Amino acid sequence: MLGSILYLLTNQYGLLVRVRQLLLSKRKEIHAFIRKTVADKYGKEVADNLTILYGGSCNAKNAASLFANPDVDGGLIGGAALVADDFITIIQSMK
């Protein structure tokens, strides 16, 4: 049985897809596929409580479109967090 907290991290260099850049639609498909696969195997409740983080290049310019996807629950922010205004934009796009 899965624990009550399960985090998955995806990125454009991961095992699921090995290409340098994915179109936003592919990112959406991958995250939806992960959630559906978990739902099929462990049930809807587990899938609904699953946190899927995007670990690719998240920045102030693409954060809003990434986080608009209902299957993306957050992201790992790297260098974009070093510029305060960019980081604030990323945080605000999560609302």
C-alpha positions as CSV (number, residue, x, y, z in Angstrom):
1,M,0.0,0.0,0.0
2,L,1.2,3.5,-0.8
3,G,1.8,5.9,2.0
4,S,-0.3,8.9,2.5
5,I,2.3,11.1,0.7
6,L,3.7,10.3,-2.7
7,Y,5.6,12.8,-4.8
8,L,6.6,12.3,-8.4
9,L,9.0,14.5,-10.3
10,T,9.0,14.7,-14.1
11,N,11.2,16.6,-16.4
12,Q,12.0,16.7,-20.1
13,Y,15.2,14.6,-19.5
14,G,13.5,11.9,-17.5
15,L,12.9,8.3,-18.4
16,L,9.4,8.9,-19.8
17,V,10.6,11.0,-22.8
18,R,14.1,11.6,-23.8
19,V,14.1,14.7,-25.9
20,R,15.6,18.1,-25.2
21,Q,12.5,20.2,-25.5
22,L,8.9,19.0,-25.2
23,L,5.9,21.0,-26.4
24,L,3.6,22.1,-23.6
25,S,1.0,19.7,-24.9
26,K,3.4,16.8,-24.4
27,R,4.1,17.9,-20.8
28,K,0.4,17.9,-20.2
29,E,0.0,14.5,-21.7
30,I,2.8,13.0,-19.6
31,H,1.4,14.4,-16.3
32,A,-2.1,13.2,-17.2
33,F,-0.7,9.8,-18.1
34,I,1.0,9.5,-14.7
35,R,-2.1,10.5,-12.8
36,K,-4.3,8.1,-14.8
37,T,-1.8,5.2,-14.4
38,V,-1.8,5.8,-10.6
39,A,-5.6,5.9,-10.6
40,D,-5.9,2.7,-12.6
41,K,-3.5,0.9,-10.3
42,Y,-4.2,2.4,-6.8
43,G,-7.6,4.1,-7.2
44,K,-8.9,7.6,-7.8
45,E,-8.4,8.7,-4.2
46,V,-4.7,8.0,-4.3
47,A,-4.4,9.7,-7.7
48,D,-6.3,12.7,-6.6
49,N,-4.0,13.1,-3.6
50,L,-0.9,12.6,-5.7
51,T,1.5,15.5,-6.0
52,I,3.2,15.7,-9.4
53,L,5.9,18.3,-9.6
54,Y,7.3,19.5,-12.9
55,G,11.1,19.5,-12.7
56,G,12.1,21.0,-16.1
57,S,12.9,24.5,-17.0
58,C,10.3,26.5,-15.0
59,N,10.8,30.2,-15.1
60,A,8.8,33.5,-14.9
61,K,7.9,33.3,-18.6
62,N,6.4,29.7,-18.7
63,A,5.2,29.2,-15.1
64,A,1.7,30.3,-15.7
65,S,1.1,28.0,-18.6
66,L,2.8,25.1,-16.8
67,F,0.8,25.5,-13.6
68,A,-2.5,26.0,-15.5
69,N,-2.3,22.2,-16.2
70,P,-4.5,20.5,-13.5
71,D,-2.1,17.6,-13.4
72,V,0.9,19.8,-12.5
73,D,0.8,20.5,-8.8
74,G,4.0,22.5,-8.6
75,G,7.6,22.6,-9.8
76,L,11.2,22.6,-8.7
77,I,12.5,26.0,-9.3
78,G,16.3,26.4,-9.9
79,G,18.1,29.5,-11.1
80,A,14.8,31.4,-11.6
81,A,14.6,31.6,-7.8
82,L,17.7,33.7,-7.7
83,V,16.0,36.7,-9.3
84,A,13.5,38.0,-6.8
85,D,11.0,39.5,-9.3
86,D,11.0,36.3,-11.4
87,F,10.5,34.1,-8.3
88,I,7.6,36.3,-7.2
89,T,6.1,35.9,-10.7
90,I,6.4,32.1,-10.4
91,I,4.8,32.0,-7.0
92,Q,1.9,34.2,-8.1
93,S,1.3,32.0,-11.1
94,M,0.6,29.1,-8.7
95,K,-2.6,30.8,-7.5
